[in-house]
């Protein structure tokens, strides 16, 4: 690869406490969106391309540890230290459902078909809520061996992935039987697990290394030792030729997927990086930090390898992410606070 590139990021302010989770929606007719979870208890929705703040979901009384958007970016979900997982209308900002738990909810994920919500946390129980029957008791999957740190769906919602805060490995659960069918072994606990956009790979960060697993046969494809303890990693979704990782040294690094060579090292955060995620088109990636900011980094000019893989140009040129009128409608219809920066609220629980 050619010499390392240094990016100047878009800096997104607004959170008053550390940003601990980020999630990009797929590309929708209105563009794509970015939701952030923070210990300030106020998850925020942004334009995924520009980073512009759209609105704040208000209602949690404790740190928000996890956030996600459904396939159409019409609903969002959050898991919190206030012992609840909430589902929100992503257009109006209204709370649609609040699912009570007996302990801190550390992770949540919508199913691919958007009908189910998966949650996990310090109760060591994986729960599946049917959003078409929100008043019905959730289905509980066989007890997790440890406190749940991450969850994800794969194989068209037939398999659940989870990792634990207090032990190594990633467990794959068969949804029908509710049993663990496979464990991906790691020495340390997995703090980040992501299923690639094409469903081929599972990307994990376990502190000392970033690993890529075959999502269908579960074999280890690649493992790279990291220059520092990393908390999160994300694979570029379009070509799969690079990945980003961030952790305790406050830097956001980009690596070559095939060789593990470091391509870029982005400095700017003033605290450890808790989460990194690529945008759905791969043109940028976002990082959330202990310093309370989100930074959106452009991937820079395409390499020669990238340009060879590009499809024919679409008439009209660059994809336009939503019209100004549509974005204005979304902003106007959201229940938003008077000022972008919310008041800091007392954190409930600290896991």
N, C-alpha and C positions, 0 to 999 in steps of 0.2 A: 504494500500500500504506500501511497505517497505520504509526505510529511504531515504530521498531526495538525489538525485544524482547531482553531480556538473560536468558539461562538460567543456572540453577545446575546444574552437571553432577554426575553420579555419577562419582567418581574411582576408578579401578581401579589399585591398586598391585600389585606382585609382580615386575615385571621390574627387573633391576639395571642394564640398559643401554638405549640408545635403542630405541623401538618403531618399526619401519620398514615394517610392512605389517599390514593388517587385512582380514578377510573375514567377511561374514555368510552363514550358511546361509539357504536358503529356509525358509519356515514349514513345520514338520513336525508330526506328531501329538504330539510331545513339546515343541513350542514352537520357538524358533529360537535359534541359537548363534553365538557370535563367537569366532574364532580370531585370535591375534596372533603376529607374527613379531618377534623382537628380536635385537639383536647379542649378547645374553647366551647364545645358543644353545639357549634353552628356550622353544619355542612353547607357548602356553597356550590352553586352552579355557574359555569362560565362558558363562553364561546370557546370551543376547542381550538380554533385557528388563531384567534387574536388574544385569547386570555381575558377578554372583557367580562366583567362581573355581570351576571344576569339576575341572581337573587340568592337569598339565604333561606334555608328551611329551618323554621323556628319551632321548638317544642321539646327538644331533649334537655334533660337536667344534669347531664354528666358528659364526660369526654366521649366523643364519637370516634370509634376505633376503625370502622369499616364503612365503605360506601360503594354503591354500584348503580348503574342505569340499565333499564331493560333494553331489548334489541332495538326498539323504535324510539328510545329516549323519551318516552311518554311518562314513565314512572321511575322514581329513584327509591333506593332502600338504604337504610343506615343501621348499624349496630353500635350500641352505646354502653358505657359504664353505668347508666341508670337502670340496667337490667331489662332493657327493651330493645326490640328491633322495630323500626317504623318504615312504612311504605308511604311515599308522597306522590302527589300529582306534580310532575315536573313542568307542567305548563302554568298552573296556578300557584304552586307552592303549598297547596292544602295537604294536611295529613289525611291519608286515606285509611290506614290501619295502624294499630300499635299492638305488637305481640309481646306480652309480658314473659320474662324469663326469671329464673331464680338466682342468677348471677350475671356477671359482666358478659355482654355479647361482643365477641372479638372479631367475628367474621360473618359476612352475609353474601349471597349471590343469587341472582335471578336465573331460573332455568332458561335454556335456549328458546323454548316455546313461550316464555314469559308468564306461564300459569302458576309456577311454583317459586317459593322463596326458601332457600337453604340457610340455616344459621348454625353457629357454633361458638363456644366460648369456654368460660371457666367452669361451667357445669359438667364438662366432659360428655356432652350429649349433642348429637347432630339432629336437628329438627327440620322437617319439610312441611311448610305451610302451603295449603291450597288457596291461592288468591281468588279463585272462583267461589270458594266457600270459606271466607275468612273467619267465621265464627266456629267452624269445626275444629276439634282438637288436632294439633299437628301430628304427623307421623314421626316417630322417633326411631332413628337408625340405631343399630347395636352400639352399646356404650363405647365411646372413644377411650383409648388407653391413657390419654393425658388431656390437659387443657387445650382446646382447639385454637390454633393461631390463624390458619388460612383454610378456605374452602373454595371449591370450583366444581363446575359440571363439565363432563365430556361425554363423547360417544352418544350424541343426541339425547342427552339427559338420562342415559342408562347407567352411567357411572359417576360416582362422587369422589372427589379428591380432597384429602384433608391432611394438614400437618399439625404438630403439637408444639406448644411453647416449651415444654420441659423434657423433650426427648427427640432424638434424631428420626429421620425417615419421613416418607410420604405414604399415606395409606390410600389405596383405591378400594372403594366400596361398590358392590353390586346393588343397585337401587332396588331390584326386585326381591332379593334375598335379605338385604340389609346387612350383609356380611363382608368382611375384608377379603378381597380376592388376590391382592398383590400388595407388597410393600417395597418401595424404592428406598434402598438403604443409604443413609448419610451419617457421618460421624456426629455432626452437630444438629441442633434443631433447625428446621427450615422456616425461615421468616418471610419468604416470598415464594409463591408458586403460581405460575401463569401458564395457561394453555394457549398455544399459538393460534393465530387467527385462522389458519388453514387446518387446524386440528392435528398437525403432525408431531409437534413437540410439546413437552412439558418443561418449562424453564424454572429451575429452583436456585435459590440463594441460601446457603447454609453457613454464612459467616466467612469461612476461609476460602470457599470456592463457589463458582457458578457452574451448574450442571444442566445438560440437555438430555432428556429422556425421550425414547420413542413412545408416543402417546397411545399406540395401538398394541405394541408388543412389550412395552415397558423396559426394554433394554437401555443401558446407558450409552448414549451416542457420543457425547463429548463432556469433558470436565476440565475446567481451567482454574488454577490457583489464582487468587486475587491479591493485589498489592497491599490491600488493607482489609479489615473486617467489613464485609458488605452486608447490607440488610435487605436489598431489593435488586432485582434484575429483570430486564424486559427485552424480548427478541423483536427486531425490526419486522413488521408484519408483511410487507409487500414482497421483498426478495429474500428475506431471512439470512442476509449475508453479514449482519452485524448485530451487536446487542449492547445495551447500556447497563451500567451497574453503579450503585451509590451506597455509601456507608459512613463509617465513623470519622473518616478524615476530611469530610465536608466537600469532597470533589465528586463530580459526575463524569464517569469515564465511558468511552465507547470502545468496543473491541471488535476485531474481525472474528466472525463466527467460525470460519474454517481453520484459522491458525491460532486464535487467542491473542494475536498481537494488538497492543493498545493503539488505537487510531487517534483518539482525542481525549483531552483531559480538561474539563471545564471547571473553572474556579469562580466562586461568587457567593455561595452559601456561607453563613456565619455560624453554622451548627451542623451536627451530623445529618446525613441524608437518610430519611426513613423510607422513602418510596420513589421509584422511577417507573414511568410507563411511556411506551411509544404511542403516538397518535395512530388512528386506524389506517391512514394512508402512508405512514412512515416518514412524512416530511418533517416531523418534529417529535420531540419527546419532552415530557414534563418531569420535574423533580420536586418533592416536598420535603421540607426540612424542619429541624428543631427550631430554626430561627423564625418560624411562622410564615415564611414566604413560599410561593410556588414559582418556579422558574421554567419557562418554556424555551427550549433550545432548538434551533433549526439544525437539520442534519447537514446543511451545506450543499455545495454543488454535487451533482451526481458524478460517480466515478465512471470510468470507461465501461466496467463490467455492468454497472447499473443501466447505462444508456443503451447497451446492446439488448437488454431485457425489456426495454420500454415498449408498450404497445403503440400502434399507429395513433397519431394525434386525433383528438376528438374535434369535430367541427365546432368552432367557437372558442377554441383554446382552453385555458385553465378552468378547472372546475370552480364555479362560483358557489361559495358556501352560504346558502340562504340569501334571500333578498333583504334589503334594508327594511322594507315594509314588514316582512315576516318577522325579522328579529325584533323590530320595534313592538310588534304585537305581542311577542313572547314576553318582552321586558315589561310592557304595560300591564299584562294580565297577571304577573307574579305578585304574590304578597311579599313585598320587600320592605326592609327597614329604611328609616329616613337617611341613614348614612351607611356607607359601605362597611366601615369597621364596626363590628358589633361590640357591645359591652362584654367585658370578660366575665364569665360566670364561673362559680366554684366547681371544680372538677369532682365528680363523685367516683371514687375508686381509682386506683392507679395500678393497672396490671401491665 
